[in-house]
Amino acid sequence: MITLYAFGRIFPEGVGETKDLRAQWVLEETGLPYRVHALDHTAGELDTEAYVQLNPFRQAPVIDDDGFVVTESAAVALYLAEKAGKLIPADVRGRTRVTQWCFAAVGTVEPTLTCLDLLGIFDSGKTAQTLHAEVPKLAHRWLEGVERRLAGREWIACDDFTVADIVMAGVLRTIRKSNLMAPFPGIQAYYQRCFARPAWHRTLGLYAERFGVSADDIR
């Protein structure tokens, strides 16, 4: 059985989007048997020598599939899809397209959105005025690219829903409380399609249960 190492304690700023959500969503979509090993980061469980052996960056998620350990949310998503034979095409070009859009999500779009979060956390007084002015412009550029890709398409990589949609939707969810998606009707419609899936609702419910909060509070 697969073990998913995931967060088990609410962050000081609250809970709503940690990357282990993406891994659990894939597990719920594929039906692979798994259990969750909840980690208390406030007690230093990500800093133990045992956990560092699993992930040298001391992050979650990590999966352990009978001794085969995978880290990084996009890599975890791709591995689980390959293992299950679901959420990824059988042909090499289709698999490459899915991989491409997983990389686009975590390598192009997400770093800039993370930078926006970091600016809010570490420079709430906006002393770095140039960064506060330019980083949102860069985020807008990447979102324009996603909007362009979605023109006339239902899903980001292929005709069918794939793990690339789980990864991209997870990235977009980090800005759900901002107005960054407002200029992009294609992204907004795509976001609604992704998060209407039954497996997502199961995932969110399990996530809320893990943290002892209401699913509506973190939707």
C-alpha positions, 0 to 999 in steps of 0.5 A: 500500500502507498503511504502518503506523507502529508501535513497534519497540523494547521499553519499559523496563517490557516489552511487551504492549499498545501501540495499534498492535496495534489497527491491525494487528489490523484490517489482519489481519482485513480483509486490506488490504495493508500494511507496518510501519514500525517506530519506535525511540522510544528513539532519538527517532524519534517526535520527528523533524520528519518524524514530527511532520508525520505526528502532532503528538502524536508517538504511534503508530499512524499509517497512511499510505495513499498520502499520506492520513494517519490518526492515533488508534487508533480513527480508524485502525480505523474508516478501515480498516474503511470502506476494506475494507468489512468489520467495519462495517455498510453502513447509517448506523445500524449504522456510527453504533453502531460509531462510538459504541462505539469512542468509548465504549472510548477516550473513557470506559473507557480514560482511567480505566484509563490513570489507574490506570497513571499512578498506579502509575508516578508515585505508587507510594508512594500519597501521593495516597490519595484518587485511589488510592481513587476511580479504581478505583471509577470504573473499576468503574463503566465496566466495569459499563456494558460488562457491562450492554451485553454482557448477552445479546449476543455483540459490543459494537456489533452482532450481528456482530464489528466494529472496535468489538470490536477497539478495546474488546478492546484497551482491556480488554487493558490490565488483563488482569494485574489483577483488575478484570475478575474481577467481570464474567463477561460481560466475561471471556467477551467477552474470550475470544471476541475474542482467540480470533480467528485474525486476533488470533493472527496479529497477536500473532505478528507483534507478538512477531516485531517485538520479538524476544520470544515470543508467549506472553510477551505474550499 
